[in-house]
Amino acid sequence: MDSSLNRVKAMIWGHSHLGAGLLFAYVAVIGKDIRLFPCVLGCWLIWIVALRPLARQAAKLTAAARASAGGLPRWFLGVCAVAQLGGLAAGWGSHEGGLALGYLLAGITLIVRESISAFLEVPMHRKTWATCLLLVGFGLLRHTLGYILQAAMGT
């Protein structure tokens, strides 16, 4: 695989994760301390401006580098699915809310990554992306329900 494509993909992953984190910060600021809103807004503007160098790097990719993506190995996705199912056997714990937030962050990161990749025309394996999104959605649903059940039981 072309190293310039790997560099652009890594930049997209990092940018997507920062964007998802900024969304969390936005929600936290709106819910808790509106005085911090200008800081979060400034970070969003920097994040948007930082798309420009990313777009320049993506524009430098050759047609050969933009060949269709291979995706993750099936065995890896299978291991992730088995781990998700194994999590059901672990039962509920006091960590459900934190895990739900982690899954939400991962899901938002995947969605932002897909959006940036599509916008910059950087190849991405759609079946792998959809499988990862389904696995993250399953974990998010499981831990959110666990958190709600714990809150309802008062534990």
N, C-alpha and C positions, 0 to 999 in steps of 0.2 A: 504494500500500500504506500502511496506517496506521502512523504513526511510533511509536505505543505498541507495536505488534506488533514492529516492527524493534528497538526497545529491548529488549523481552523476549527476542527471539531472540538478540540480541547478548549479553545477560546469560547466556543458556543456553549459548552457545558458549564464553564465558569460563569459566563455572563447569565446563563439561565438560572443557575443557583443563586447568584446575587439578586437577580430580579425576583425570584420567589422569596428570598429573605426580606427584600424591600417591601413586598406585599404584606408579609407578616408584620413588619415594623409599622406600616401604614395602619393596619387594623389595630395594632396595640396602641398607637398614638391616638387614633380617633376614639378608642374606648377608654383611655386612661388620662392622657395629658395632652390636650390640644395645643398647648404652647410649643410642643416639639414638632408640630406639623411643618413649619418652614424648613427644618432640618431634613425631614424625610422627603419633602418636595424637592429640596436641593439635591439630595442623593438620587432621586428619580431622574432629575434633569441631567445629572452627570452620567447616569446609566444610559439614558437615551443618546447623549452625545457620544458615549463610548461605542455605540453601535457603528459609528462611521469608520473607525479603523478596522473593525471587524469586517465590515462590508468591503473595504479595500482589500483586505487579505483574501476574502472569498472571491473577489473579482479576479485575482491573480491566478486562480486555479485553472489548470488546463482542462480541456475536454476529457482527456484520459483520466485525470484525477477525479473528475465528476462522474465516473462510471458508477453503476449501481452499487449500493452498499451491500455487504454480505450479512450483516447482523451478528448477533451473539450466537454461539453454538447452542444447538437444541438441548444438549445434555445440561448446560448451565441453566437454561430456562426451566428445565425439568427439576433440577435441584432446588431452584428458587420456589417452584410450585410445591414440591414436597415439604420444604421448610415452612411454607405458609400453612399447609395442612397440619404439619406437626405442631405448629403454634396453637392450633385449636385444642390439642391434647394437653397443653401446658396450663390451661385454665386461666382464670382472671387474676390480676394482681393489682397492686397499688400504682403501677406504672402505666396504666391504660391511657390516661390523658396525654402523657408525654409521648407515648408511642403513636397515638392518633395524630398528634401534631407533626411528628417525624414523617409519618406516611403522607400527611397533607403537603408538607414541604417537598417531599419526593415527587408527588403527583403534579404539583404546580411546576416544579422544575422540568418534568417531562413534557408538560404542555407548552411551556415557554420555549424549551429546546426545539420542539417540533415546529413551532411558529417561526422561530428565527431561522431554522434550517430551510424551511419552505420559502421564506422571504428572500434568503440569500442564495437559494438554489444549490444548497449543499446536500449531497445524497444522504439519505437516511433509510434504513430498512424498516418499512412500515409495519410488517408483521411482528418484528421484534419489539418495536415501540408499542404496538397495541397489546402484546402479551405482557410487557412490563407494566403498562398502565392498568391492565386487568389485575395483575398481582398486587400492585400498590392499592388499587381500589378495594380489593378483597381485604387487605390488611387494615386499611382505613376504616372500612365498615365494621370489621371485627372489633377493633380497639375502641372505636367510637361507641358501639353498642355496649362494650364492657365498661366504659367510663360512665355511660348513662345508667346502666344497671347498678354500678357501685354507688352513684349519687342517689339513686332512688332508694337503695337499701340503707343508705346512711353510713356506709363503711369507708 
